[in-house]
Amino acid sequence: MVRQRCFLIFVSLISLSAVTLHADDIDDYIRNEIQRQHIPGVAIAVIKDGTMVKTQAYGLANIEHGIPVTTGTVFQIGSLSKQFIATGIMLLVQDRKISLDDKVNKYLEGAPKTWDAITVRHLLTHTSGLIREGPGFDPYKVQPDINVIRTAYPSALLFKPGDKYEYSNLGYYVLADIIRVASGKPWSEFLKERVFDPLGMTATRTTSVTDIVANRADGYVWNSNRFENSEHWLALRPSGAFMTTVLDLTKWEAALHTDLILTASSKAAMWTWVKLNDGSEFPYGFGWQLNDWPADSQKRTGVPLIRHGGTLPGFRATFAMWPSHQLSVIVLTNRNETNIDGILANIAVRVVPQLQTTGN
C-alpha cells in the first residue's frame, strides 16, 4: 500500500510539474493535421526522461454540441487494449497460476484436437495459426467470449502453431477466457483490480455504448465532405476492450518503468521478438509491436520502438515508446481513418530531432 501511494504521488507530481516542449511547433502541426485530415479531436501526451513534458487536447469530442476535447476525454482505444490482456496473462504467470507454455486445451473445455499444440505463448504472439476473427463474432450482438471462441472450433488452423505470425483477434478472446478460468473472475474485473485501480486509472474501463460514461468522446467518419456519426458496436471484444484517457495512459506508461505491476522479467518477455519454429524472428511480443525505428524500416537500426495501435469505428489510438531515447508518445483521436502513425512520428521527431535521421 505504501509503494502504491508513493507511485500515485509520483504520477501526480509529474502532472503538476509538466512543462511545454516545442509547444508552438507541435500545436501548429496537429492543428494543421486536424484540418487536413478532417479529424474532429485529438489528445496527446509526451513523456521524456521520466517527465511528462506535454499533454494537450485539440478539437471537438462532440461535434453536435461543440464539446471540446480535454486531456480527460475518454476515447475508445481498440487493439491498444491487447497490452492489457497480455498484462493480465503475465500477472497470472507471476502468480504461478499459469505458464506461457501451457496448452490452450488446459483451459478450454471441448476445444478441438487441432488446437492441442497451441500454447499461451502462441496466442500472445499471434503465432497460433488461429483465424483472425471467430466466425460467430457479430459487432451488434452481446454474447459471452466463449460462445465466439466455440464458433471457431470447426475452422482449420491457418498453419502449424509457431510456424509464422498472423494477426488474430480470436487469439486474444482465448487469452481473456484463460484469465477468467485461471483467476476465477471476469477478465474485466481482474484487470480493474490488478492494474487500473492500483494505478489510479479511474477513467479506464471496458468499452460500452449503452453505459453513461463521463467525458466520453463520440466517434466520427468523414463522408462526402462532411462528418457523420460512426456506427456503434454493441459487442465488447477482449481484442479491443477498453476506453481511456491520455492522462490514464501516462499513469500506465509510468508504471512500465517500475515493478509495481509487472516484474522486469515479465516486461523483458513481453518486449522480445517472437522466435518462430524455423529459428527466425518476427517483431511482435506479448501485445506489443517491436519494430525498430523508423517503424517501416526493413532492417534493425539499433533504435527499438515498442508500440501498439488500435482502431474501432470512429476511433484510432496509438502508444509508442523509444527506450533508447527515454521517449513515449500517446495519441488518441475520434476518427478511425486518421493517419495516426504519421502524427505520432511527427511529434516524436519534434521532441527528439535525432530521430529524423535514424535509419536513413
MIKOL-493307 format. One line per field, with one value per residue (C-alpha): residue number from 1; x negated, y, z negated. Coordinates in steps of 0.05 Angstrom, whole numbers, plus 5000, padded with zeros to 4 digits. Last residue first. Layout:
<pts>
vexfi <- [NUM | ...];
east <- [X | ...];
north <- [Y | ...];
up <- [Z | ...];
</pts>
This chain:
<pts>
vexfi <- [360 | 359 | 358 | 357 | 356 | 355 | 354 | 353 | 352 | 351 | 350 | 349 | 348 | 347 | 346 | 345 | 344 | 343 | 342 | 341 | 340 | 339 | 338 | 337 | 336 | 335 | 334 | 333 | 332 | 331 | 330 | 329 | 328 | 327 | 326 | 325 | 324 | 323 | 322 | 321 | 320 | 319 | 318 | 317 | 316 | 315 | 314 | 313 | 312 | 311 | 310 | 309 | 308 | 307 | 306 | 305 | 304 | 303 | 302 | 301 | 300 | 299 | 298 | 297 | 296 | 295 | 294 | 293 | 292 | 291 | 290 | 289 | 288 | 287 | 286 | 285 | 284 | 283 | 282 | 281 | 280 | 279 | 278 | 277 | 276 | 275 | 274 | 273 | 272 | 271 | 270 | 269 | 268 | 267 | 266 | 265 | 264 | 263 | 262 | 261 | 260 | 259 | 258 | 257 | 256 | 255 | 254 | 253 | 252 | 251 | 250 | 249 | 248 | 247 | 246 | 245 | 244 | 243 | 242 | 241 | 240 | 239 | 238 | 237 | 236 | 235 | 234 | 233 | 232 | 231 | 230 | 229 | 228 | 227 | 226 | 225 | 224 | 223 | 222 | 221 | 220 | 219 | 218 | 217 | 216 | 215 | 214 | 213 | 212 | 211 | 210 | 209 | 208 | 207 | 206 | 205 | 204 | 203 | 202 | 201 | 200 | 199 | 198 | 197 | 196 | 195 | 194 | 193 | 192 | 191 | 190 | 189 | 188 | 187 | 186 | 185 | 184 | 183 | 182 | 181 | 180 | 179 | 178 | 177 | 176 | 175 | 174 | 173 | 172 | 171 | 170 | 169 | 168 | 167 | 166 | 165 | 164 | 163 | 162 | 161 | 160 | 159 | 158 | 157 | 156 | 155 | 154 | 153 | 152 | 151 | 150 | 149 | 148 | 147 | 146 | 145 | 144 | 143 | 142 | 141 | 140 | 139 | 138 | 137 | 136 | 135 | 134 | 133 | 132 | 131 | 130 | 129 | 128 | 127 | 126 | 125 | 124 | 123 | 122 | 121 | 120 | 119 | 118 | 117 | 116 | 115 | 114 | 113 | 112 | 111 | 110 | 109 | 108 | 107 | 106 | 105 | 104 | 103 | 102 | 101 | 100 | 99 | 98 | 97 | 96 | 95 | 94 | 93 | 92 | 91 | 90 | 89 | 88 | 87 | 86 | 85 | 84 | 83 | 82 | 81 | 80 | 79 | 78 | 77 | 76 | 75 | 74 | 73 | 72 | 71 | 70 | 69 | 68 | 67 | 66 | 65 | 64 | 63 | 62 | 61 | 60 | 59 | 58 | 57 | 56 | 55 | 54 | 53 | 52 | 51 | 50 | 49 | 48 | 47 | 46 | 45 | 44 | 43 | 42 | 41 | 40 | 39 | 38 | 37 | 36 | 35 | 34 | 33 | 32 | 31 | 30 | 29 | 28 | 27 | 26 | 25 | 24 | 23 | 22 | 21 | 20 | 19 | 18 | 17 | 16 | 15 | 14 | 13 | 12 | 11 | 10 | 9 | 8 | 7 | 6 | 5 | 4 | 3 | 2 | 1];
east <- [4632 | 4647 | 4644 | 4641 | 4704 | 4698 | 4641 | 4693 | 4722 | 4784 | 4801 | 4781 | 4830 | 4889 | 4881 | 4876 | 4940 | 4979 | 4956 | 4976 | 5044 | 5063 | 5136 | 5188 | 5215 | 5238 | 5242 | 5168 | 5119 | 5043 | 4992 | 4917 | 4861 | 4788 | 4729 | 4686 | 4661 | 4729 | 4769 | 4840 | 4905 | 4980 | 5031 | 5105 | 5159 | 5234 | 5299 | 5309 | 5253 | 5178 | 5118 | 5043 | 4985 | 4914 | 4844 | 4793 | 4720 | 4667 | 4610 | 4630 | 4650 | 4670 | 4731 | 4751 | 4826 | 4828 | 4770 | 4749 | 4740 | 4804 | 4830 | 4906 | 4935 | 4989 | 4938 | 4880 | 4882 | 4823 | 4816 | 4756 | 4726 | 4709 | 4751 | 4804 | 4813 | 4779 | 4822 | 4786 | 4776 | 4816 | 4866 | 4811 | 4769 | 4832 | 4844 | 4771 | 4771 | 4833 | 4901 | 4950 | 4909 | 4843 | 4828 | 4815 | 4879 | 4917 | 4900 | 4930 | 4993 | 5000 | 4990 | 5046 | 5093 | 5077 | 5086 | 5156 | 5189 | 5233 | 5220 | 5233 | 5204 | 5183 | 5226 | 5286 | 5347 | 5403 | 5450 | 5412 | 5435 | 5431 | 5395 | 5431 | 5422 | 5374 | 5377 | 5340 | 5378 | 5360 | 5313 | 5327 | 5340 | 5334 | 5363 | 5316 | 5338 | 5328 | 5369 | 5391 | 5465 | 5469 | 5500 | 5442 | 5394 | 5319 | 5289 | 5260 | 5204 | 5226 | 5202 | 5131 | 5108 | 5050 | 5074 | 5145 | 5126 | 5079 | 5097 | 5168 | 5190 | 5153 | 5187 | 5256 | 5250 | 5223 | 5285 | 5267 | 5237 | 5167 | 5147 | 5214 | 5227 | 5155 | 5158 | 5221 | 5184 | 5128 | 5179 | 5211 | 5140 | 5128 | 5193 | 5164 | 5112 | 5053 | 5012 | 4941 | 4909 | 4891 | 4905 | 4971 | 4976 | 5012 | 5080 | 5114 | 5177 | 5244 | 5291 | 5273 | 5281 | 5354 | 5330 | 5289 | 5350 | 5391 | 5331 | 5330 | 5401 | 5451 | 5473 | 5492 | 5482 | 5409 | 5425 | 5369 | 5393 | 5340 | 5286 | 5239 | 5167 | 5161 | 5119 | 5050 | 5023 | 4967 | 5004 | 4952 | 4997 | 5035 | 4971 | 4945 | 5009 | 4996 | 5027 | 5006 | 5074 | 5114 | 5127 | 5155 | 5215 | 5231 | 5284 | 5265 | 5217 | 5166 | 5119 | 5136 | 5094 | 5030 | 4988 | 4921 | 4932 | 4947 | 5008 | 5025 | 4954 | 4976 | 4924 | 4954 | 5023 | 4996 | 4967 | 5035 | 5067 | 5011 | 5026 | 5099 | 5072 | 5024 | 5082 | 5121 | 5082 | 5127 | 5185 | 5172 | 5242 | 5233 | 5249 | 5235 | 5193 | 5138 | 5194 | 5232 | 5281 | 5357 | 5390 | 5457 | 5464 | 5389 | 5374 | 5303 | 5281 | 5214 | 5148 | 5122 | 5053 | 5006 | 4933 | 4868 | 4889 | 4823 | 4789 | 4734 | 4787 | 4863 | 4909 | 4985 | 5035 | 5110 | 5141 | 5210 | 5255 | 5203 | 5213 | 5144 | 5120 | 5157 | 5138 | 5069 | 5059 | 5080 | 5031 | 4972 | 4988 | 4992 | 4927 | 4889 | 4919 | 4908 | 4837 | 4837 | 4887 | 4872 | 4906 | 4891 | 4962 | 4971 | 4904 | 4921 | 4987 | 4952 | 4902 | 4959 | 4993 | 4928 | 4917 | 4988 | 4977 | 4910 | 4943 | 5000];
north <- [5139 | 5092 | 5147 | 5216 | 5248 | 5210 | 5257 | 5313 | 5284 | 5325 | 5347 | 5279 | 5245 | 5291 | 5279 | 5204 | 5201 | 5244 | 5200 | 5137 | 5168 | 5174 | 5183 | 5138 | 5118 | 5188 | 5204 | 5210 | 5188 | 5198 | 5175 | 5189 | 5160 | 5180 | 5154 | 5160 | 5088 | 5065 | 5095 | 5083 | 5084 | 5088 | 5094 | 5107 | 5109 | 5119 | 5126 | 5052 | 5017 | 5022 | 5008 | 5020 | 4987 | 5006 | 4989 | 5021 | 4998 | 5044 | 4998 | 5005 | 4933 | 4928 | 4936 | 5001 | 5016 | 5033 | 5081 | 5059 | 4986 | 4946 | 4914 | 4910 | 4897 | 4850 | 4798 | 4807 | 4823 | 4838 | 4769 | 4723 | 4666 | 4600 | 4556 | 4546 | 4621 | 4665 | 4722 | 4789 | 4806 | 4862 | 4819 | 4773 | 4832 | 4861 | 4797 | 4792 | 4864 | 4848 | 4875 | 4915 | 4957 | 4936 | 5006 | 5037 | 5006 | 5040 | 5109 | 5089 | 5064 | 5130 | 5166 | 5122 | 5150 | 5221 | 5204 | 5179 | 5110 | 5061 | 4987 | 4920 | 4916 | 4843 | 4828 | 4848 | 4880 | 4876 | 4934 | 4965 | 5036 | 5063 | 5129 | 5195 | 5234 | 5290 | 5322 | 5322 | 5261 | 5220 | 5236 | 5187 | 5203 | 5176 | 5209 | 5226 | 5206 | 5257 | 5215 | 5147 | 5130 | 5058 | 5038 | 5046 | 5006 | 4995 | 4967 | 5017 | 5067 | 5134 | 5116 | 5096 | 5104 | 5057 | 5005 | 5010 | 5000 | 4941 | 4885 | 4901 | 4930 | 4876 | 4821 | 4853 | 4858 | 4787 | 4760 | 4722 | 4654 | 4676 | 4617 | 4610 | 4684 | 4698 | 4638 | 4669 | 4734 | 4694 | 4659 | 4725 | 4748 | 4691 | 4709 | 4777 | 4741 | 4773 | 4723 | 4706 | 4642 | 4569 | 4572 | 4535 | 4496 | 4539 | 4570 | 4525 | 4493 | 4521 | 4473 | 4502 | 4575 | 4580 | 4558 | 4622 | 4667 | 4629 | 4631 | 4707 | 4711 | 4748 | 4819 | 4824 | 4883 | 4871 | 4798 | 4748 | 4677 | 4663 | 4679 | 4730 | 4728 | 4653 | 4613 | 4591 | 4603 | 4652 | 4716 | 4729 | 4725 | 4665 | 4626 | 4640 | 4611 | 4547 | 4516 | 4444 | 4413 | 4462 | 4410 | 4365 | 4411 | 4452 | 4419 | 4453 | 4510 | 4519 | 4460 | 4460 | 4523 | 4484 | 4514 | 4541 | 4611 | 4581 | 4592 | 4603 | 4619 | 4687 | 4718 | 4677 | 4703 | 4774 | 4757 | 4737 | 4801 | 4841 | 4807 | 4830 | 4899 | 4900 | 4879 | 4942 | 4982 | 4938 | 4986 | 5051 | 5080 | 5151 | 5184 | 5259 | 5278 | 5312 | 5354 | 5350 | 5407 | 5400 | 5435 | 5401 | 5366 | 5360 | 5320 | 5309 | 5370 | 5399 | 5396 | 5369 | 5375 | 5340 | 5358 | 5347 | 5290 | 5274 | 5206 | 5226 | 5249 | 5236 | 5264 | 5262 | 5275 | 5286 | 5295 | 5316 | 5321 | 5298 | 5322 | 5300 | 5369 | 5410 | 5366 | 5358 | 5434 | 5436 | 5380 | 5416 | 5483 | 5451 | 5413 | 5474 | 5523 | 5477 | 5455 | 5427 | 5453 | 5435 | 5384 | 5396 | 5384 | 5322 | 5292 | 5307 | 5269 | 5209 | 5208 | 5215 | 5155 | 5115 | 5134 | 5111 | 5044 | 5034 | 5048 | 5000];
up <- [5866 | 5808 | 5756 | 5788 | 5760 | 5694 | 5675 | 5671 | 5606 | 5588 | 5658 | 5685 | 5638 | 5654 | 5728 | 5718 | 5677 | 5726 | 5784 | 5745 | 5732 | 5805 | 5783 | 5815 | 5747 | 5727 | 5653 | 5637 | 5584 | 5588 | 5536 | 5542 | 5500 | 5500 | 5459 | 5521 | 5521 | 5495 | 5554 | 5531 | 5571 | 5556 | 5612 | 5618 | 5672 | 5663 | 5702 | 5714 | 5676 | 5687 | 5643 | 5643 | 5610 | 5594 | 5571 | 5618 | 5612 | 5641 | 5663 | 5736 | 5749 | 5822 | 5867 | 5833 | 5834 | 5760 | 5763 | 5712 | 5695 | 5696 | 5632 | 5636 | 5567 | 5540 | 5520 | 5568 | 5642 | 5689 | 5720 | 5710 | 5750 | 5716 | 5762 | 5709 | 5699 | 5647 | 5622 | 5614 | 5541 | 5507 | 5469 | 5443 | 5419 | 5386 | 5348 | 5327 | 5300 | 5259 | 5278 | 5236 | 5187 | 5217 | 5244 | 5312 | 5341 | 5284 | 5313 | 5380 | 5345 | 5309 | 5375 | 5403 | 5351 | 5372 | 5446 | 5429 | 5431 | 5467 | 5466 | 5499 | 5568 | 5571 | 5510 | 5553 | 5521 | 5573 | 5582 | 5640 | 5654 | 5725 | 5736 | 5733 | 5797 | 5815 | 5883 | 5950 | 5977 | 5916 | 5858 | 5801 | 5728 | 5658 | 5596 | 5539 | 5468 | 5413 | 5363 | 5388 | 5382 | 5404 | 5470 | 5519 | 5476 | 5478 | 5415 | 5366 | 5356 | 5326 | 5256 | 5276 | 5204 | 5215 | 5164 | 5191 | 5265 | 5259 | 5211 | 5191 | 5258 | 5296 | 5256 | 5263 | 5338 | 5343 | 5306 | 5243 | 5223 | 5238 | 5282 | 5317 | 5330 | 5349 | 5397 | 5426 | 5440 | 5474 | 5518 | 5540 | 5552 | 5601 | 5637 | 5652 | 5693 | 5730 | 5770 | 5750 | 5775 | 5759 | 5685 | 5687 | 5754 | 5805 | 5820 | 5770 | 5796 | 5772 | 5735 | 5667 | 5689 | 5667 | 5599 | 5589 | 5602 | 5549 | 5502 | 5504 | 5477 | 5522 | 5538 | 5612 | 5658 | 5674 | 5690 | 5679 | 5693 | 5745 | 5693 | 5723 | 5749 | 5759 | 5709 | 5731 | 5661 | 5679 | 5659 | 5604 | 5543 | 5571 | 5587 | 5517 | 5486 | 5524 | 5586 | 5598 | 5580 | 5622 | 5678 | 5624 | 5618 | 5555 | 5512 | 5448 | 5459 | 5402 | 5410 | 5484 | 5491 | 5476 | 5421 | 5447 | 5420 | 5353 | 5309 | 5236 | 5217 | 5191 | 5237 | 5294 | 5273 | 5276 | 5344 | 5370 | 5344 | 5377 | 5443 | 5437 | 5421 | 5480 | 5524 | 5507 | 5559 | 5602 | 5598 | 5559 | 5547 | 5523 | 5456 | 5451 | 5390 | 5431 | 5459 | 5525 | 5536 | 5533 | 5592 | 5580 | 5647 | 5657 | 5594 | 5571 | 5610 | 5630 | 5593 | 5528 | 5497 | 5451 | 5456 | 5418 | 5374 | 5342 | 5340 | 5389 | 5439 | 5434 | 5488 | 5482 | 5537 | 5546 | 5615 | 5640 | 5701 | 5751 | 5822 | 5846 | 5869 | 5816 | 5758 | 5788 | 5787 | 5715 | 5700 | 5733 | 5700 | 5632 | 5642 | 5666 | 5616 | 5557 | 5572 | 5502 | 5451 | 5379 | 5333 | 5259 | 5234 | 5277 | 5256 | 5184 | 5191 | 5221 | 5163 | 5112 | 5145 | 5141 | 5068 | 5051 | 5087 | 5051 | 4984 | 5000];
</pts>
